[in-house]
Amino acid sequence: MAEKQKEMSFLGHLEELRWHLVRSAAAIFIIAILLFVFQKQVYEYFLLAHRKPDFVTYQFFCDFFNMFGMDSTFCNVKFKDNLISLKPTQQLMNAIWSSLILGIILSFPYLLWEIWRFVSPGLTQNEVKRSKGFIFIASLLFFLGIAFSFYVIAPISIHFLYNYQITDLIQNNFTMDSHIGLVTNMLLGVAILFELPVLIYFLTKIGLVTPEFLKKYRKHALVVVLILAAIITPPDIASQVIVAIPILILYEISIKVSKMVIKKQQKDAQKSPRV
């Protein structure tokens, strides 16, 4: 009888998980459909915004270098040709795929909330109280990563890559897929990297990471960060440093987060009655 109740409980959890997944998928598809309806605005003002010479980041860097009396290529940003589409279905498929990716990005807080609703019944009352800010903090870090990628990494990378040329015998004719893929990959990649403090929080909670471990391997982490920065940015030192700095700051924040978790666990252990 107990085994049957346990089996029913397991099936009940599966049914509950299924509905969480269904609602999450529905949220993504609803937002994706709305984005697809307004695809022209999404492309012109977001996905292709970095191809406009008057983009805010180009203007900022131009004014910044001019303030120190230095010339900058950001003051004369030019993109020679429009992007090209090589297949009859390429624009349609790209619009669908981009809408889905942006749908995932915009629905991220709701997806976290669905995860929280599934996990929270298995937590203690104290754990629920301490984790109330999880959705807000994780969402904030995620969208900070999106903003940093959109306003800093993407324009610098696109400006560099579009102007890089080995020889005049080679002409750059970029496809829309390559450009949109570059932008969306950077958005998601950097946003996930910005979740580092949240990841460290949970790894510390389950005992896989400690502050001492993070401090000991700080130099190794620096190497990994630089490698990641080299992957998601063009191969110039300035862009890699710009990306590496906030990630290293997040790493230091993660060490402090890990310390807080350990201290809280030690306090709870002292308060709990000894058997």
Stockholm file with secondary structure:
# STOCKHOLM 1.0

chainA/1-275         MAEKQKEMSFLGHLEELRWHLVRSAAAIFIIAILLFVFQKQVYEYFLLAHRKPDFVTYQFFCDFFNMFGMDSTFCNVKFKDNLISLKPTQQLMNAIWSSLILGIILSFPYLLWEIWRFVSPGLTQNEVKRSKGFIFIASLLFFLGIAFSFYVIAPISIHFLYNYQITDLIQNNFTMDSHIGLVTNMLLGVAILFELPVLIYFLTKIGLVTPEFLKKYRKHALVVVLILAAIITPPDIASQVIVAIPILILYEISIKVSKMVIKKQQKDAQKSPRV
#=GR chainA/1-275 SS CHHHHHHHHHHHHHHHHHHHHHHHHHHHHHHHHHHHHTHHHHIIIIITGGGSTTCHHHHHHHHHHHHTTCCCGGGGCCCCSCCBCCSTTHHHHHHHHHHHHHHHHHTHHHHHHHHHHHHGGGSCHHHHHHTTTHHHHHHHHHHHHHHHIIIIIHHHHHHHHHHCCSCTTSCCCCBHHHHHHHHHHHHHHHHHHTTHHHHHHHHHHTTSCCHHHHHHTHHHHHHHHHHHHHHHSCSCHHHHHHHHHHHHHHHHHHHHHHHHHHHHHHHHHHHSCCC
#=GC SS_cons         CHHHHHHHHHHHHHHHHHHHHHHHHHHHHHHHHHHHHTHHHHIIIIITGGGSTTCHHHHHHHHHHHHTTCCCGGGGCCCCSCCBCCSTTHHHHHHHHHHHHHHHHHTHHHHHHHHHHHHGGGSCHHHHHHTTTHHHHHHHHHHHHHHHIIIIIHHHHHHHHHHCCSCTTSCCCCBHHHHHHHHHHHHHHHHHHTTHHHHHHHHHHTTSCCHHHHHHTHHHHHHHHHHHHHHHSCSCHHHHHHHHHHHHHHHHHHHHHHHHHHHHHHHHHHHSCCC
//
